[in-house]
Amino acid sequence: MKSAAFAFALGVLLLQIQAQLPDPLWWSLPGLVLCLPAWRWRRWPAQLLLLIGACGLGFGWAAWRAELRLADQLGAAWEGRDVAVVGVVAGLPQDFERGLRFEFAIERVLDASAVVPQRVQLAWYDDGETRHPVSPGERWQFTVRLKRPHGAANPGGFDYELWLLERGIRATGYVRPAPAQRVDAFVVRPAYVVERLRAAVRQRFEGALPAASHPWRGILTALAVGDQKAVDGDLWTVFNRTGVTHAMAISGMHITLVAGLCGALLAGLWRRLPGLALRWPAQKVGVLTAALAAFAYTALAGFGVPAQRTLYMLLVAVAAMLSGRIVAPARVLALALVVVLIVDPWAVLAPGFWLSFGVVAALLHVGAALVGAGRGWRDRLRGWGAVQLAATLASLPILLLVFGQFPLISPLANLIAIPVISLLVTPLALLAAVLPWTFLLQAAHAVLEPLMQFLIWCAAWPMWQVPAPHPAALLLAALGVVVCLLPRGVPGRWLGLSLLLPLLFWPAPEIPDGEARVAVLDVGQGLAVTVRTRGHLLVYDTGPRYAADADAGQRVVVPYLRWLGATRIDRLLVSHGDADHAGGVDSLRAALPVGQTLSSEAALGRRCAAGETWRWDGVDFTILHPAAEAYADSGRHNALSCVLAVTVGGERLLLTGDIGAREEAAMLARDAPALRSSVLLAPHHGAKGSSTAEFLAAVSAKEVLFSVGHRNRFGHPRPEVLERHATTGARLWRTDRDGALLLTLRPAGREIAAWRQLRQRYWQGR
């Protein structure tokens, strides 16, 4: 059974990395046929067929679920058009600086010809005076404008389209200014009742703990109702750098703890009532109570996907215990694995999935070895150390694969944080959610205060960082973990640590002298470019600011640099001070040391000026604009954009910022031959006031790159600009269509690739 469960999971995983969605029947039916002999025969040929069949069943099941989910889509003709709909606010509304964002379950479309999905995510922007009142469970009539799911596509980046697909959100959009009407104050359905209760708890927490004097209020809200948006973005950085993220939100650990406490409490009371204990065993009562408590806490958390995974695992374990049969923990874990993937086949792509099952498997293994151990304090300390070591070893390869880093301070931080959060803060927050006693919240916040100061101190400690590891290093590391966790007495267990060394010390790919590797990152409507040589890194612009607590530096550039294994930015060149180019500066400076900053914006760094040159590892860098006298002549940010040329042999890349026709003419007059380049980053994202015919003729680029946002409100790149570029015969590349653009410049030539082509997935663009 265990092997078949793992084969089923492998089939699900193989489907999720497909570029195109196959026909489910071609895999499900043969898989089922191959499994049948195993019901009668136990010999190895039948068992081998069982494994192959289970893998096919997993592949076919995931394909069928994906086909159903993708069929619920926004019609192409209705993308970007107004459509009147009636539906229910289905989730907890989230504040952002310009309005509210919430999930909306569409019940009826007023235009019969419109094709819209059943569940969408909407933003309702403020009207400039008051914030629109929206509560879960309300039925509204809106005029909305929708678009298909689309997110940034970058190496090492977050896949927003997959995140929406897993949650069944098949379009995003916003409420139009047309009059909106609340049809019903509340729609009585179990899911909406839960969401209304969550909203009431959050509102009570906000009223009892003013933000000005209670900076950790958001953590209590996240622990009580699963509202992770309530936690300030800077705090998540602290949690990531200390390795305690799992402890600061509703996770499997908290759900299991609450379930265990409730079950143990009721079972203890049940034993003290002989009449009840004789009718039904206290152990079964405790197990059922634990299951109900886990379900209730998961509901309070909004049935978030990670919480659901833990709930299913616990329900399988409860069913096994109530069956009256002795079931090995490994079998329970294998069955839970299958149940989770049947309910949510996309879970296999979530880091939390691998952390949950990997760490639980390691803990079950170590726990079995500790059964019957002594009860003295030395034995307890030794057992605690074994558990911590097993959890750390099991999570290390996953963390390095997904995040490219591991906090060295994590064991100490978790040693303090887990008991405090699990045994004190979380129970107090949950009691405060049920009982209207403000002192419970005050006590929970008071306990958090010293813990947070300790974690902030821990966050300053260094991280172990590696570039994206090779699959061979991951396999060796997984084998090393298994060897290290072999039973006591097996010789050579600690040699398993040597198998972890390739993962821990995996080198970044070397760049030869005289070669430059460039990435134009997909940051939406903005610009961020990295240029790497053998021993140096330059970042040209840092992307836009998305919200008060989010920017492209934090969400795109830093994860990409971690994926590369970069530990330092040698030079940061910010072309000008506009928010779509300089929005991520602070995040980059906070994440990595920066050697020097150049910019036309004096507040950001030393002024750039035409004529400045430097050479790194056989690659030449030249600033072509602005001239020194331009600072006195113009106050416009765009006009002062720093223009940088990167030259390798006969290949040149021209990075142009947001210059316009006037600046293009000035550079032509100053030194037209210096503009000739094989690759051009289109000025000002392809705005109509740039890319003049004379400028394009002087550059004579063979490749033109546009950094633009999907369906951006400016209409970039403009059709007339695209037409002018097309007449030159150059190939046109766009980040909104192609994702991150990866360019290699060599003396012998150039190569360019699009990330969406290199990493195609079946859900992209659907």
Sequence and secondary structure as in RCSB ss.txt:
>XXXX:A:sequence
MKSAAFAFALGVLLLQIQAQLPDPLWWSLPGLVLCLPAWRWRRWPAQLLLLIGACGLGFGWAAWRAELRLADQLG
AAWEGRDVAVVGVVAGLPQDFERGLRFEFAIERVLDASAVVPQRVQLAWYDDGETRHPVSPGERWQFTVRLKRPH
GAANPGGFDYELWLLERGIRATGYVRPAPAQRVDAFVVRPAYVVERLRAAVRQRFEGALPAASHPWRGILTALAV
GDQKAVDGDLWTVFNRTGVTHAMAISGMHITLVAGLCGALLAGLWRRLPGLALRWPAQKVGVLTAALAAFAYTAL
AGFGVPAQRTLYMLLVAVAAMLSGRIVAPARVLALALVVVLIVDPWAVLAPGFWLSFGVVAALLHVGAALVGAGR
GWRDRLRGWGAVQLAATLASLPILLLVFGQFPLISPLANLIAIPVISLLVTPLALLAAVLPWTFLLQAAHAVLEP
LMQFLIWCAAWPMWQVPAPHPAALLLAALGVVVCLLPRGVPGRWLGLSLLLPLLFWPAPEIPDGEARVAVLDVGQ
GLAVTVRTRGHLLVYDTGPRYAADADAGQRVVVPYLRWLGATRIDRLLVSHGDADHAGGVDSLRAALPVGQTLSS
EAALGRRCAAGETWRWDGVDFTILHPAAEAYADSGRHNALSCVLAVTVGGERLLLTGDIGAREEAAMLARDAPAL
RSSVLLAPHHGAKGSSTAEFLAAVSAKEVLFSVGHRNRFGHPRPEVLERHATTGARLWRTDRDGALLLTLRPAGR
EIAAWRQLRQRYWQGR
>XXXX:A:secstr
 HHHHHHHHHHHHHHHT SS   THHHHHHHHHHHGGGGT  SHHHHHHHHHHHHHHHHHHHHHHHHHHHHS   
GGGTTSEEEEEEEE S  EEETTEEEEEEEEEEESSTT    SEEEEEEE  SSS     TT EEEEEEEEE   
    TT   HHHHHHHTT   EEEE SS  EEEES    HHHHHHHHHHHHHHHHHHHS TTT TTHHHHHHHHH
  GGGS HHHHHHHHHHT GGGSSS HHHHHHHHHHHHHHHHHHHHT HHHHHHS HHHHHHHHHHHHHHHHHHH
TT  HHHHHHHHHHHHHHHHHHTTS   HHHHHHHHHHHHHHH GGGGGSHHHHHHHHHHHHHHHHHHHHTT   
SHHHHHHHHHHHHHHHHHHHHHHHHHHHSEEETTHHHHHHHHHHHIIIIIHHHHHHHHHS  HHHHHHHHHHHHH
HHHHHHHHTTS EEE  S  HHHHHHHHHHHHHHTS TT TTGGGGGGGGHHHHT       TT EEEEE   SS
S EEEEE SS EEEEEE  EEETTEEHIIIIIHHHHHHHT   EEEEEE    HHHHTTHHHHHHHS EEEEEES
STTTSEE  TT EEEETTEEEEEEE  TTHHHH   TGGG  EEEEEETTEEEEE TT  HHHHHHHHHHHGGGG
  SEEE GGGG TTS  HHHHHHH  SEEEE   TT TT SS HHHHHHHHTTT EEEEHHHH SEEEEEETTEE
EEEEHHHHT  TTTT 
